[in-house]
Amino acid sequence: MRDLLTQLRHQDIKDEGLLGAIAKVPRERLPIGFSQTISQLYIVSRMTELLRLSPSDHVLEIGTGSGYQTAILAHLVARVFR
């Protein structure tokens, strides 16, 4: 996990709260089925960082897929609706 977080930092992901959430959520426990694909971790990280979320925010996530993004968001905001 440390190598993965280091790689994200080298890819200019700077939000330590986001990196902490990524460290807490085991991506392998949230598989996706039915021949669907899951976004690369960098894409999930970049999209989330660009939202500039605050702990008091509420987020509506549409098309939650495996639930990985929802789990990340749940560590960053007050409430996630799906």
N, CA, C and O atoms as CSV, one atom per row, in Angstrom:
chain,resi,resn,atom,element,x,y,z
A,1,MET,N,N,0.823,-1.195,0.000
A,1,MET,CA,C,0.000,0.000,0.000
A,1,MET,C,C,0.867,1.259,0.000
A,1,MET,O,O,0.539,2.245,-0.660
A,2,ARG,N,N,1.967,1.220,0.739
A,2,ARG,CA,C,2.845,2.384,0.796
A,2,ARG,C,C,3.359,2.753,-0.595
A,2,ARG,O,O,3.429,3.933,-0.941
A,3,ASP,N,N,3.722,1.739,-1.396
A,3,ASP,CA,C,4.201,1.996,-2.760
A,3,ASP,C,C,3.113,2.633,-3.609
A,3,ASP,O,O,3.384,3.529,-4.408
A,4,LEU,N,N,1.891,2.171,-3.436
A,4,LEU,CA,C,0.766,2.714,-4.189
A,4,LEU,C,C,0.537,4.184,-3.835
A,4,LEU,O,O,0.321,5.012,-4.720
A,5,LEU,N,N,0.583,4.501,-2.562
A,5,LEU,CA,C,0.405,5.890,-2.133
A,5,LEU,C,C,1.554,6.765,-2.622
A,5,LEU,O,O,1.341,7.916,-3.005
A,6,THR,N,N,2.763,6.228,-2.609
A,6,THR,CA,C,3.916,6.965,-3.137
A,6,THR,C,C,3.731,7.241,-4.620
A,6,THR,O,O,4.026,8.340,-5.091
A,7,GLN,N,N,3.247,6.255,-5.353
A,7,GLN,CA,C,3.004,6.432,-6.787
A,7,GLN,C,C,1.957,7.522,-7.025
A,7,GLN,O,O,2.129,8.358,-7.912
A,8,LEU,N,N,0.881,7.522,-6.247
A,8,LEU,CA,C,-0.143,8.558,-6.401
A,8,LEU,C,C,0.429,9.939,-6.093
A,8,LEU,O,O,0.094,10.913,-6.768
A,9,ARG,N,N,1.278,10.031,-5.093
A,9,ARG,CA,C,1.917,11.319,-4.781
A,9,ARG,C,C,2.788,11.782,-5.952
A,9,ARG,O,O,2.811,12.969,-6.274
A,10,HIS,N,N,3.494,10.862,-6.581
A,10,HIS,CA,C,4.312,11.208,-7.750
A,10,HIS,C,C,3.441,11.626,-8.930
A,10,HIS,O,O,3.898,12.343,-9.820
A,11,GLN,N,N,2.200,11.181,-8.938
A,11,GLN,CA,C,1.255,11.566,-9.989
A,11,GLN,C,C,0.488,12.832,-9.605
A,11,GLN,O,O,-0.534,13.155,-10.210
A,12,ASP,N,N,0.988,13.542,-8.597
A,12,ASP,CA,C,0.484,14.845,-8.171
A,12,ASP,C,C,-0.829,14.790,-7.391
A,12,ASP,O,O,-1.578,15.766,-7.374
A,13,ILE,N,N,-1.110,13.663,-6.749
A,13,ILE,CA,C,-2.235,13.592,-5.821
A,13,ILE,C,C,-1.693,14.058,-4.475
A,13,ILE,O,O,-0.810,13.421,-3.901
A,14,LYS,N,N,-2.226,15.175,-3.974
A,14,LYS,CA,C,-1.642,15.818,-2.797
A,14,LYS,C,C,-2.523,15.793,-1.555
A,14,LYS,O,O,-2.036,16.039,-0.452
A,15,ASP,N,N,-3.793,15.505,-1.712
A,15,ASP,CA,C,-4.735,15.557,-0.592
A,15,ASP,C,C,-4.468,14.402,0.375
A,15,ASP,O,O,-4.772,13.248,0.071
A,16,GLU,N,N,-3.906,14.716,1.527
A,16,GLU,CA,C,-3.542,13.673,2.495
A,16,GLU,C,C,-4.769,12.969,3.067
A,16,GLU,O,O,-4.706,11.786,3.401
A,17,GLY,N,N,-5.886,13.692,3.182
A,17,GLY,CA,C,-7.122,13.052,3.630
A,17,GLY,C,C,-7.576,11.992,2.649
A,17,GLY,O,O,-8.003,10.908,3.046
A,18,LEU,N,N,-7.485,12.305,1.379
A,18,LEU,CA,C,-7.833,11.358,0.322
A,18,LEU,C,C,-6.887,10.163,0.344
A,18,LEU,O,O,-7.331,9.018,0.258
A,19,LEU,N,N,-5.612,10.418,0.457
A,19,LEU,CA,C,-4.638,9.325,0.507
A,19,LEU,C,C,-4.876,8.442,1.731
A,19,LEU,O,O,-4.713,7.224,1.667
A,20,GLY,N,N,-5.256,9.057,2.831
A,20,GLY,CA,C,-5.582,8.288,4.025
A,20,GLY,C,C,-6.804,7.409,3.820
A,20,GLY,O,O,-6.837,6.266,4.276
A,21,ALA,N,N,-7.817,7.946,3.131
A,21,ALA,CA,C,-9.020,7.165,2.833
A,21,ALA,C,C,-8.683,5.986,1.931
A,21,ALA,O,O,-9.187,4.882,2.133
A,22,ILE,N,N,-7.837,6.218,0.943
A,22,ILE,CA,C,-7.421,5.142,0.039
A,22,ILE,C,C,-6.715,4.039,0.829
A,22,ILE,O,O,-6.912,2.853,0.565
A,23,ALA,N,N,-5.902,4.434,1.787
A,23,ALA,CA,C,-5.190,3.447,2.607
A,23,ALA,C,C,-6.145,2.619,3.462
A,23,ALA,O,O,-5.840,1.476,3.800
A,24,LYS,N,N,-7.294,3.186,3.814
A,24,LYS,CA,C,-8.255,2.502,4.684
A,24,LYS,C,C,-9.217,1.580,3.945
A,24,LYS,O,O,-9.767,0.655,4.543
A,25,VAL,N,N,-9.427,1.820,2.654
A,25,VAL,CA,C,-10.447,1.061,1.910
A,25,VAL,C,C,-9.773,-0.023,1.069
A,25,VAL,O,O,-9.065,0.292,0.113
A,26,PRO,N,N,-9.983,-1.283,1.410
A,26,PRO,CA,C,-9.373,-2.379,0.643
A,26,PRO,C,C,-10.102,-2.596,-0.688
A,26,PRO,O,O,-11.164,-3.217,-0.731
A,27,ARG,N,N,-9.535,-2.093,-1.734
A,27,ARG,CA,C,-10.163,-2.138,-3.059
A,27,ARG,C,C,-10.502,-3.562,-3.492
A,27,ARG,O,O,-11.511,-3.781,-4.162
A,28,GLU,N,N,-9.679,-4.519,-3.120
A,28,GLU,CA,C,-9.896,-5.906,-3.543
A,28,GLU,C,C,-11.158,-6.508,-2.920
A,28,GLU,O,O,-11.647,-7.531,-3.400
A,29,ARG,N,N,-11.686,-5.900,-1.873
A,29,ARG,CA,C,-12.908,-6.406,-1.240
A,29,ARG,C,C,-14.172,-5.885,-1.926
A,29,ARG,O,O,-15.284,-6.247,-1.540
A,30,LEU,N,N,-14.002,-5.046,-2.931
A,30,LEU,CA,C,-15.137,-4.456,-3.634
A,30,LEU,C,C,-15.043,-4.771,-5.129
A,30,LEU,O,O,-14.861,-3.870,-5.947
A,31,PRO,N,N,-15.168,-6.044,-5.476
A,31,PRO,CA,C,-15.050,-6.418,-6.893
A,31,PRO,C,C,-16.259,-5.939,-7.690
A,31,PRO,O,O,-17.324,-5.670,-7.134
A,32,ILE,N,N,-16.078,-5.841,-8.965
A,32,ILE,CA,C,-17.170,-5.471,-9.862
A,32,ILE,C,C,-17.419,-6.653,-10.789
A,32,ILE,O,O,-16.477,-7.330,-11.202
A,33,GLY,N,N,-18.653,-6.896,-11.109
A,33,GLY,CA,C,-18.982,-8.061,-11.921
A,33,GLY,C,C,-19.621,-7.700,-13.242
A,33,GLY,O,O,-19.626,-6.543,-13.663
A,34,PHE,N,N,-20.157,-8.711,-13.882
A,34,PHE,CA,C,-20.926,-8.556,-15.112
A,34,PHE,C,C,-20.124,-7.906,-16.234
A,34,PHE,O,O,-20.660,-7.087,-16.981
A,35,SER,N,N,-18.859,-8.256,-16.360
A,35,SER,CA,C,-17.973,-7.771,-17.429
A,35,SER,C,C,-17.798,-6.257,-17.429
A,35,SER,O,O,-17.475,-5.671,-18.462
A,36,GLN,N,N,-18.008,-5.623,-16.286
A,36,GLN,CA,C,-17.791,-4.190,-16.180
A,36,GLN,C,C,-16.340,-3.935,-15.791
A,36,GLN,O,O,-15.631,-4.845,-15.363
A,37,THR,N,N,-15.919,-2.714,-15.941
A,37,THR,CA,C,-14.564,-2.342,-15.535
A,37,THR,C,C,-14.644,-1.309,-14.418
A,37,THR,O,O,-15.657,-0.629,-14.255
A,38,ILE,N,N,-13.580,-1.203,-13.668
A,38,ILE,CA,C,-13.503,-0.228,-12.583
A,38,ILE,C,C,-12.428,0.791,-12.960
A,38,ILE,O,O,-11.410,0.443,-13.558
A,39,SER,N,N,-12.666,2.040,-12.605
A,39,SER,CA,C,-11.706,3.093,-12.938
A,39,SER,C,C,-10.373,2.844,-12.249
A,39,SER,O,O,-10.318,2.309,-11.142
A,40,GLN,N,N,-9.304,3.240,-12.921
A,40,GLN,CA,C,-7.978,3.137,-12.322
A,40,GLN,C,C,-7.926,4.002,-11.069
A,40,GLN,O,O,-8.619,5.016,-10.978
A,41,LEU,N,N,-7.119,3.606,-10.124
A,41,LEU,CA,C,-7.036,4.319,-8.859
A,41,LEU,C,C,-6.634,5.780,-9.059
A,41,LEU,O,O,-7.120,6.655,-8.343
A,42,TYR,N,N,-5.763,6.050,-10.015
A,42,TYR,CA,C,-5.386,7.443,-10.272
A,42,TYR,C,C,-6.604,8.259,-10.690
A,42,TYR,O,O,-6.766,9.393,-10.239
A,43,ILE,N,N,-7.459,7.704,-11.539
A,43,ILE,CA,C,-8.649,8.421,-12.009
A,43,ILE,C,C,-9.592,8.691,-10.840
A,43,ILE,O,O,-10.095,9.805,-10.694
A,44,VAL,N,N,-9.832,7.686,-10.012
A,44,VAL,CA,C,-10.672,7.861,-8.819
A,44,VAL,C,C,-10.071,8.954,-7.930
A,44,VAL,O,O,-10.789,9.823,-7.436
A,45,SER,N,N,-8.776,8.907,-7.736
A,45,SER,CA,C,-8.088,9.876,-6.879
A,45,SER,C,C,-8.175,11.282,-7.448
A,45,SER,O,O,-8.488,12.232,-6.730
A,46,ARG,N,N,-7.901,11.410,-8.716
A,46,ARG,CA,C,-7.904,12.737,-9.354
A,46,ARG,C,C,-9.298,13.343,-9.349
A,46,ARG,O,O,-9.465,14.517,-9.018
A,47,MET,N,N,-10.307,12.544,-9.716
A,47,MET,CA,C,-11.685,13.052,-9.711
A,47,MET,C,C,-12.076,13.514,-8.309
A,47,MET,O,O,-12.682,14.572,-8.141
A,48,THR,N,N,-11.729,12.721,-7.318
A,48,THR,CA,C,-12.091,13.050,-5.940
A,48,THR,C,C,-11.359,14.300,-5.472
A,48,THR,O,O,-11.955,15.165,-4.830
A,49,GLU,N,N,-10.092,14.400,-5.783
A,49,GLU,CA,C,-9.319,15.565,-5.369
A,49,GLU,C,C,-9.859,16.843,-6.009
A,49,GLU,O,O,-9.903,17.890,-5.363
A,50,LEU,N,N,-10.265,16.763,-7.261
A,50,LEU,CA,C,-10.789,17.941,-7.957
A,50,LEU,C,C,-12.105,18.447,-7.373
A,50,LEU,O,O,-12.472,19.602,-7.588
A,51,LEU,N,N,-12.815,17.598,-6.639
A,51,LEU,CA,C,-14.063,18.025,-5.999
A,51,LEU,C,C,-13.821,18.995,-4.843
A,51,LEU,O,O,-14.715,19.753,-4.466
A,52,ARG,N,N,-12.611,18.969,-4.282
A,52,ARG,CA,C,-12.259,19.837,-3.147
A,52,ARG,C,C,-13.306,19.724,-2.033
A,52,ARG,O,O,-13.892,20.716,-1.600
A,53,LEU,N,N,-13.514,18.511,-1.595
A,53,LEU,CA,C,-14.531,18.215,-0.597
A,53,LEU,C,C,-14.130,18.708,0.788
A,53,LEU,O,O,-12.947,18.799,1.118
A,54,SER,N,N,-15.139,19.023,1.584
A,54,SER,CA,C,-14.895,19.338,2.992
A,54,SER,C,C,-15.678,18.344,3.847
A,54,SER,O,O,-16.658,17.767,3.375
A,55,PRO,N,N,-15.268,18.139,5.084
A,55,PRO,CA,C,-15.915,17.138,5.936
A,55,PRO,C,C,-17.411,17.366,6.150
A,55,PRO,O,O,-18.126,16.422,6.485
A,56,SER,N,N,-17.894,18.573,5.969
A,56,SER,CA,C,-19.325,18.852,6.166
A,56,SER,C,C,-20.158,18.638,4.900
A,56,SER,O,O,-21.382,18.763,4.945
A,57,ASP,N,N,-19.525,18.321,3.789
A,57,ASP,CA,C,-20.241,18.149,2.518
A,57,ASP,C,C,-21.112,16.903,2.505
A,57,ASP,O,O,-20.859,15.928,3.212
A,58,HIS,N,N,-22.151,16.973,1.674
A,58,HIS,CA,C,-22.990,15.817,1.347
A,58,HIS,C,C,-22.799,15.565,-0.141
A,58,HIS,O,O,-22.773,16.509,-0.931
A,59,VAL,N,N,-22.665,14.305,-0.531
A,59,VAL,CA,C,-22.384,13.944,-1.923
A,59,VAL,C,C,-23.423,12.949,-2.410
A,59,VAL,O,O,-23.768,12.003,-1.702
A,60,LEU,N,N,-23.922,13.165,-3.623
A,60,LEU,CA,C,-24.779,12.193,-4.297
A,60,LEU,C,C,-23.930,11.520,-5.356
A,60,LEU,O,O,-23.433,12.169,-6.276
A,61,GLU,N,N,-23.768,10.220,-5.220
A,61,GLU,CA,C,-23.003,9.472,-6.225
A,61,GLU,C,C,-23.967,8.623,-7.033
A,61,GLU,O,O,-24.725,7.822,-6.486
A,62,ILE,N,N,-23.926,8.809,-8.331
A,62,ILE,CA,C,-24.809,8.082,-9.245
A,62,ILE,C,C,-23.968,7.075,-10.016
A,62,ILE,O,O,-22.900,7.411,-10.526
A,63,GLY,N,N,-24.451,5.845,-10.099
A,63,GLY,CA,C,-23.706,4.801,-10.799
A,63,GLY,C,C,-22.547,4.319,-9.958
A,63,GLY,O,O,-21.394,4.400,-10.383
A,64,THR,N,N,-22.835,3.820,-8.773
A,64,THR,CA,C,-21.789,3.513,-7.801
A,64,THR,C,C,-20.923,2.314,-8.152
A,64,THR,O,O,-19.871,2.125,-7.542
A,65,GLY,N,N,-21.329,1.507,-9.107
A,65,GLY,CA,C,-20.498,0.374,-9.526
A,65,GLY,C,C,-20.171,-0.547,-8.375
A,65,GLY,O,O,-21.069,-1.079,-7.723
A,66,SER,N,N,-18.892,-0.740,-8.121
A,66,SER,CA,C,-18.458,-1.658,-7.059
A,66,SER,C,C,-18.657,-1.076,-5.667
A,66,SER,O,O,-18.668,-1.815,-4.683
A,67,GLY,N,N,-18.813,0.228,-5.577
A,67,GLY,CA,C,-18.927,0.891,-4.283
A,67,GLY,C,C,-17.609,1.447,-3.771
A,67,GLY,O,O,-17.559,2.041,-2.694
A,68,TYR,N,N,-16.543,1.257,-4.538
A,68,TYR,CA,C,-15.230,1.721,-4.084
A,68,TYR,C,C,-15.199,3.241,-3.922
A,68,TYR,O,O,-14.765,3.751,-2.889
A,69,GLN,N,N,-15.657,3.955,-4.937
A,69,GLN,CA,C,-15.672,5.421,-4.856
A,69,GLN,C,C,-16.546,5.880,-3.692
A,69,GLN,O,O,-16.194,6.823,-2.984
A,70,THR,N,N,-17.679,5.218,-3.493
A,70,THR,CA,C,-18.569,5.551,-2.384
A,70,THR,C,C,-17.850,5.377,-1.050
A,70,THR,O,O,-17.973,6.220,-0.161
A,71,ALA,N,N,-17.108,4.294,-0.911
A,71,ALA,CA,C,-16.368,4.033,0.326
A,71,ALA,C,C,-15.305,5.100,0.570
A,71,ALA,O,O,-15.116,5.540,1.704
A,72,ILE,N,N,-14.620,5.511,-0.476
A,72,ILE,CA,C,-13.618,6.580,-0.349
A,72,ILE,C,C,-14.300,7.867,0.101
A,72,ILE,O,O,-13.853,8.523,1.042
A,73,LEU,N,N,-15.389,8.221,-0.582
A,73,LEU,CA,C,-16.114,9.447,-0.247
A,73,LEU,C,C,-16.621,9.427,1.194
A,73,LEU,O,O,-16.609,10.454,1.872
A,74,ALA,N,N,-17.062,8.266,1.657
A,74,ALA,CA,C,-17.598,8.146,3.013
A,74,ALA,C,C,-16.562,8.502,4.079
A,74,ALA,O,O,-16.926,8.900,5.185
A,75,HIS,N,N,-15.294,8.364,3.759
A,75,HIS,CA,C,-14.229,8.739,4.696
A,75,HIS,C,C,-13.927,10.237,4.648
A,75,HIS,O,O,-13.222,10.759,5.511
A,76,LEU,N,N,-14.460,10.923,3.642
A,76,LEU,CA,C,-14.086,12.319,3.423
A,76,LEU,C,C,-15.184,13.330,3.717
A,76,LEU,O,O,-14.891,14.496,3.983
A,77,VAL,N,N,-16.444,12.905,3.675
A,77,VAL,CA,C,-17.562,13.843,3.810
A,77,VAL,C,C,-18.539,13.380,4.887
A,77,VAL,O,O,-18.444,12.263,5.396
A,78,ALA,N,N,-19.478,14.262,5.220
A,78,ALA,CA,C,-20.460,13.954,6.262
A,78,ALA,C,C,-21.416,12.845,5.845
A,78,ALA,O,O,-21.777,11.992,6.656
A,79,ARG,N,N,-21.830,12.859,4.565
A,79,ARG,CA,C,-22.801,11.858,4.119
A,79,ARG,C,C,-22.695,11.648,2.615
A,79,ARG,O,O,-22.494,12.589,1.847
A,80,VAL,N,N,-22.838,10.379,2.216
A,80,VAL,CA,C,-22.853,10.021,0.793
A,80,VAL,C,C,-24.195,9.369,0.499
A,80,VAL,O,O,-24.601,8.419,1.167
A,81,PHE,N,N,-24.869,9.892,-0.505
A,81,PHE,CA,C,-26.124,9.312,-0.977
A,81,PHE,C,C,-25.826,8.558,-2.253
A,81,PHE,O,O,-25.037,9.012,-3.082
A,82,ARG,N,N,-26.461,7.397,-2.416
A,82,ARG,CA,C,-26.249,6.632,-3.638
A,82,ARG,C,C,-27.549,6.074,-4.137
A,82,ARG,O,O,-27.576,5.396,-5.163
